[in-house]
Amino acid sequence: MKPETAERHRDRVRSVLRYIAARVGSGAGRLSLDELSGVALTAPFYFHRIFHAATGEPVHRYVRRLRLDYAAYRL
């Protein structure tokens, strides 16, 4: 993969991570793959692949873990 492409992927994943963190903390509802891929400006399938490669876990597992961590913190 070209360095420019890798950097673009990292930027997209970072923007989605910020979006998820803001939504989880506000108690927002469900975060769909379509919604998150829209934030990253990519197709859902492609976004899922770059997100998993960057974070080491699928999108739904990351969101669930973040919600559980936030709930444990609130307790």
C-alpha positions as CSV (number, residue, x, y, z in Angstrom):
1,M,0.0,0.0,0.0
2,K,1.2,3.5,-0.8
3,P,2.2,5.7,2.1
4,E,-0.4,8.3,1.0
5,T,-3.2,5.7,1.0
6,A,-2.2,4.5,4.4
7,E,-2.2,8.0,5.8
8,R,-5.6,8.7,4.2
9,H,-7.0,5.5,5.8
10,R,-5.6,6.6,9.2
11,D,-7.2,10.0,8.9
12,R,-10.6,8.5,8.0
13,V,-10.4,6.0,10.9
14,R,-9.4,8.8,13.3
15,S,-12.4,10.9,12.3
16,V,-14.7,8.0,12.9
17,L,-13.1,7.3,16.3
18,R,-13.8,10.9,17.3
19,Y,-17.3,10.6,16.0
20,I,-17.9,7.4,17.9
21,A,-16.5,8.8,21.2
22,A,-18.7,11.8,21.0
23,R,-21.8,9.8,20.3
24,V,-21.2,7.2,23.0
25,G,-20.6,9.8,25.6
26,S,-23.8,11.6,24.8
27,G,-26.0,8.5,25.1
28,A,-26.9,8.6,21.4
29,G,-28.7,5.6,19.9
30,R,-27.4,2.9,17.6
31,L,-24.4,3.6,15.4
32,S,-24.8,1.8,12.1
33,L,-22.1,0.8,9.7
34,D,-23.7,2.9,7.0
35,E,-23.6,6.0,9.3
36,L,-20.0,5.5,10.2
37,S,-18.9,4.7,6.7
38,G,-20.6,8.0,5.7
39,V,-18.4,9.8,8.2
40,A,-15.4,8.2,6.7
41,L,-16.6,8.9,3.1
42,T,-16.2,5.3,2.0
43,A,-18.3,2.3,1.2
44,P,-19.5,0.3,4.2
45,F,-17.6,-2.9,3.2
46,Y,-14.4,-1.0,2.5
47,F,-14.7,1.0,5.7
48,H,-15.1,-2.1,7.7
49,R,-11.9,-3.5,6.3
50,I,-9.8,-0.4,6.9
51,F,-11.3,0.1,10.4
52,H,-10.5,-3.5,11.3
53,A,-7.0,-3.2,10.0
54,A,-6.4,0.0,11.9
55,T,-7.9,-0.9,15.3
56,G,-7.5,-4.7,15.3
57,E,-11.2,-5.3,15.9
58,P,-14.5,-5.0,13.9
59,V,-16.6,-1.9,14.2
60,H,-19.4,-3.4,16.2
61,R,-17.1,-4.9,18.7
62,Y,-15.2,-1.6,19.1
63,V,-18.4,0.3,19.7
64,R,-19.7,-2.3,22.2
65,R,-16.4,-2.2,24.1
66,L,-16.4,1.6,24.2
67,R,-20.0,1.6,25.5
68,L,-19.2,-0.9,28.2
69,D,-16.1,1.0,29.3
70,Y,-18.1,4.2,29.5
71,A,-20.9,2.5,31.5
72,A,-18.3,1.0,33.9
73,Y,-16.8,4.5,34.3
74,R,-20.2,6.0,35.0
75,L,-20.8,3.4,37.8
